[in-house]
């Protein structure tokens, strides 16, 4: 199902343990999403999120 999504996605890794599981990186790969750690997100001053409603046609296809 995730591979059928046609939207831009960002996965933010909130893991803080010394030994990370890496599940967020894998999820980002599956979704075709951009992967960011919390540290990267905090350093990016120009980051913004834009949400758009799905078209009725796109809603029916899900």
PERAPE-V169115 format. One line per field, one symbol per residue. phi: phi as a letter, one per 40 degrees, with the letter a starting at -180 (. if undefined). A space follows every 50 residues. Layout:
phi = ???
//
This chain:
phi = .ccccbacbbbbcbcbccbccgcccccccccgccbbcdcccccccbcabb bbcccdcccccc
//
